Amino acid sequence: MVNISGYINTSYCPWHRHCMMNGGLLRHGRATDPPGRPVPQRETMVALPTKNRKPFGLVVTGEAETWQGVLEQIVGVDTLTTYPVTGDRELLNVVESGRVDAAVLDDEAGWVHDVLQLLRMIRRFDTVLPVVVVTTRRERRYLENALRLAAFSVVTKPLELEELLRQIQRMMERMDTILRNDPEQP
């Protein structure tokens, strides 16, 4: 089982010069706060894999691929393994193989099938895989179709690193909940 309490690796914080441990949680303030002024605190937490669980596998496409190295550095390679894919077939093979726990699909990847078609294909053999759809489209019908196909969430472009981290954290938390509630798991 994975003990998921968040997503930042405690050994590395690229944005803040003053980070501190407080009760097991990594606390972040903004480095730009003036000296002498209380620093607003925002809790970000740390994902802790256990011996019984492999790193969280994430398929990344399109714009999310550009964040791959940063994700692995911030989250940690022991906690997150990213799988960049170059085409529809490779995406479907990786998902069908069961190597991944979630996916981030970009609608501008330039593949044969669009994101909703790919999501429909994924749902044929994996009905619960969390899939974040990254899109420039904002039409109601498109968003409804994505949600009808059980997209985990729909994020509009440009894809910011913080939003991607937030989505990964939410997917990891969902996986943790599923594992805790599954009597089949050791």
ZAZAPA-224688 format. One record per residue: x, y, z of N, C-alpha, C in turn; residue in three letters. Coordinates in steps of 0.05 Angstrom, whole numbers, plus 5000, padded with zeros to 4 digits. Layout:
REM ZAZAPA-224688
XYZXYZXYZALA/...
REM end
This chain:
REM ZAZAPA-224688
501749775000500050005000501850255000MET/500950464987502450714986501350905007VAL/503151025022502351225041502651495026ASN/500451595017500551845001499652075019ILE/501452255024500652495038501252735021SER/502252704997502752934979504752884958GLY/506153094949507653054925510453174924TYR/511453304943514053434940516253274954ILE/518353224941520653084952522053274972ASN/522353194997523453365018526353445013THR/527753304996530553364992531053584972SER/528853674959529253874937526854064936TYR/527254314937525154504934526154724915CYS/525354724890526554914871525655194873PRO/523355244887522255514886522655674912TRP/523155544934523155694959525855664973HIS/526755894984529355884997529055815027ARG/526655835038526355755066524055555068HIS/524755305070522855085074523654955100CYS/521654855114522254725139520454495144MET/521454305158519754075166518154145190MET/515654075191513954145213511953915217ASN/512353745237510453525242510453325219GLY/512653285205512753095183511853205156GLY/510853455156509953575130511953785122LEU/512453805096514154005086512554265083LEU/513354475096511854725096513354915078ARG/511855055060513055235041511955515046HIS/513755715046512955995045514056105019GLY/513356355013514456474989517056614994ARG/518956574977521656684980521656994977ALA/519557094965519457384959518257544982THR/517357415004516257565026518357735039ASP/517657975047519758155059520558055086PRO/523058105094524058015120522458145142PRO/521958005164520558105187517558075185GLY/516558025161513657985157513057685160ARG/510857615174510257325177509957205149PRO/511156965146511056835120508456665118VAL/506756715098504456545095505256265089PRO/504056075102504855795099502755645082GLN/503755485064502055315047503155035051ARG/501454855060502454585064502454435038GLU/504754325032505054135011506253895024THR/505553665015506253425030507953235014MET/508753025027510752845015509552575010VAL/509952464986509052194980511152004989ALA/510251805004512151615015511451335005LEU/512951224986512350954977513150754998PRO/511850534999512650315018513950095002THR/514949895016516349675003514549514985LYS/511949514991510049354976509049474950ASN/509949714944508849854921510949964903ARG/510549934878512350054858511750354856LYS/513550504843513050794840510450834824PRO/509151054828506751134814507451164784PHE/506251014766506851024738504951224724GLY/506051414709504451624696505251644667LEU/503351604649503751654620503451954616VAL/505452074602505352354596505452394566VAL/503852584556503852644527503852944524THR/504653024500504553304493505953494512GLY/504553704521505653904538506653794565GLU/505353584575506153464600508953334598ALA/509653244574512353134569514553334575GLU/514053584570516053794574516753814604THR/514953734621515353754650516453494662TRP/517053294645517853024654520253034673GLN/522353154666524753164682524353304709GLY/522853534707522253684731520553524750VAL/518553384739516753214756518353004771LEU/520052874756521652664769523552774790GLU/524553014785526353144805524853234829GLN/522453354826520953464848519653234864ILE/518253064850516752844863518652624872VAL/520652574856522652364863522152114846GLY/524252004835524051764818523151514834VAL/523551514860522551294876519551304880ASP/518351534875515551574879514051584852THR/515251694832513951734806515751644783LEU/514551484765515851404740514151504718THR/515251664700513751764677514351594653THR/512351564636512551414611511751594588TYR/513651724575512851884552512351694529PRO/510251754514509551584491509451754466VAL/509951634443510251784418507951744399THR/506051574406503851524388501451384401GLY/499251374386496851244396497250954405ASP/498450804387498850514392500650474417ARG/502750624419504550594442503150674468GLU/501550874467499950954490498050724499LEU/496550624480494750404486496150154497LEU/498450094485500049864494501049894523ASN/502050134529503050184556500750174577VAL/498450284570496150284588495149994591VAL/494849854569493849584570495649394585GLU/498249444585500249274598499949294629SER/498649504639498349534668500749654681GLY/502649764666505049884678504550154690ARG/502250284683501750554692499350564710VAL/499350764727497150814746495351044737ASP/496251204718494751434709495951544683ALA/494451734671495451844646494652144644ALA/496352294630495852574624495952584593VAL/493552634581493352634552492852914542LEU/494552994523494453264511492953244484ASP/491053424480489453414455490953524431ASP/493353624435494953724413497453554408GLU/497253304415499553124411499953064381ALA/497953104364498253064336498252774327GLY/496652614341496552334334494152274316TRP/493852024309491751934291489051984304VAL/488751914329486151944344486352184362HIS/483952314366483952534385483752424414ASP/483952594433484052514461481552364470VAL/479252464461476752324469476552044457LEU/477452014432477451754420479351564435GLN/481751674443483651514458482551444485LEU/481151624498479951574524477851354522LEU/476251364500474251164495475550884492ARG/477850874477479250624473480450524500MET/481550704516482650624542480450514559ILE/478050624559475850534576474950254568ARG/475550164544474749894536476249674552ARG/478749734561480149534576480949634604PHE/480549884610481149984638479050204644ASP/477150124660474950314666475550504688THR/477650464703478250634727480850794725VAL/482350754704484950904702484451204703LEU/485651344722485351634722486751764698PRO/485151914682486252044658485652344660VAL/487752504660487452794659487552884630VAL/485553024621485553124593486553414594VAL/488653474578489653744575488753844548VAL/487354074548486154164523486154464520THR/485854554496485354844491482354894487THR/480854674485477954704480476454764505ARG/474454934503472855004526469854974521ARG/469154844498466354814492465054624512GLU/462654694520461154534539460854234530ARG/460154194505459753924495462353754498ARG/464653874491467153734493467753654522TYR/467353844540467853794569465953574579LEU/463353594571461453384579462253114569GLU/463153104544463952844532466352724547ASN/468252904554470652804569469752694596ALA/468052834610467152744636465352494634LEU/463852474613462152234608463951994604ARG/466252034593468151814589469951764614LEU/469051894636470451854662473251964662ALA/473652204649476252334652476452414681ALA/478852384692479352464720478852764724PHE/479952914705479453204704480253304676SER/479353554671480053684646481453944653VAL/483853984643485454214649485954364623VAL/485454634624485954794600488754884598THR/489654924574492355024569492555324573LYS/494855414579497455274581497555114607PRO/498854894606499154714629501454814646LEU/500754904670502755004689503754774706GLU/506254784714507354574731505854524756LEU/505054744770503654714795500954574791GLU/499554634770497054494764497554194758GLU/499554134743500253864737500953714763LEU/502453834781503153704806500553664823LEU/498753854823496253824837494653594827ARG/494553564801493053334789494353064795GLN/497053064795498452814802497852744831ILE/497952944848497452894876494652784880GLN/492652894867489852794869489652514859ARG/491052444837490952174826492251974845MET/494552064858495851884877494151844901MET/492752054910490952024933488651834927GLU/487651854903485451674895486551384894ARG/488951344884490051074883490450974912MET/491351144929491751064957489050984970ASP/486951134964484351064975483350794964THR/483750754938482950504926484450264939ILE/487050304942488650084954487850034983LEU/487250234998486450205026483750055028ARG/481950105009479349985010479149714996ASN/481349624983481349374968482249144986ASP/480448964993481248735011483248544998PRO/483548554971485348384957488248464961GLU/488748724968491448824971492748714997GLN/495348654997496748565021496948775042PRO/
REM end
